[in-house]
Amino acid sequence: MSIIRLDQISRSFQMGAETLQVLKGINLTIEKNEYVALMGPSGSGKSTLMNILGCLDTPTNGKYWLDDLDVSMMNDDELAEIRNKKIGFIFQTFNLIPRLSTLENVAMPLIYAGVGRKERIERAEEVLMKVGLADRMGHKPNELSGGQRQRVAIARSLVNNPALLLADEPTGNLDSKTSYEIMALFDQLHDQGNTIVIVTHEEDIATYTHRIVRLRDGMVEGDYKNEKINRSNSVHS
């Protein structure tokens, strides 16, 4: 069953008198519990496509179904609701709130979702245990290592039980050892049934995923199963 279905997605931007065509008729289907890398050189359109997948932007033309909902025609308020309920975001820069504790950062999306305080705390504690940070719940972001901060960001992305995890260069600010640990965590999350799309330009990071979609000049250049799944550094519980 598909979670993402793109039909002839195009996105153009007006630059003065000129129209810049960034995406040119993208067709793409991603099934539930797939683990996909979205790759491409600078200017290939992968960031624009990620913004559309994450409902941060809407296509100029074409249709986008997310979890069987046509989101391509939704207004800003509807898209915000879809983002909060259906998508867990993980960014290169973590995007944590400095004055809040680990637990409070993770619970933040549940406030917007209208979840009561007791349930917010329970759910935040549960996902922090899942990512191995049970002993860091009271720490502020500046008291954590880069890898721990990214784990907090991953826990925050999981707290709403999203249909889709969307990670934008999730290891971009981490050293090699920590990057492998984070990718091992993604392995575990995928094994637990999560659908994961990672946007990356790093070939060694893409080798952890099960399918690679390559963009070039706003079009899908290649889409294939990854036969060289890198599990040498993976840690399975």
Secondary structure, DSSP 8 states (H G I E B T S, - for coil): -EEEEEEEEEEEEEETTEEEEEEEEEEEEEETT-EEEEE--TTSSHHHHHHHHTTSS--SEEEEEETTEE-TT--HHHHHHHHHHHEEEEETT----TTS-HHHHHHHHHHHTT--HHHHHHHHHHHHHHTT-GGGTT--GGGS-HHHHHHHHHHHHHTT--SEEEEESTTTTS-HHHHHHHHHHHHHHHHTT--EEEE-S-HHHHTTSSEEEEEETTEEEEEEE-SS---TT----
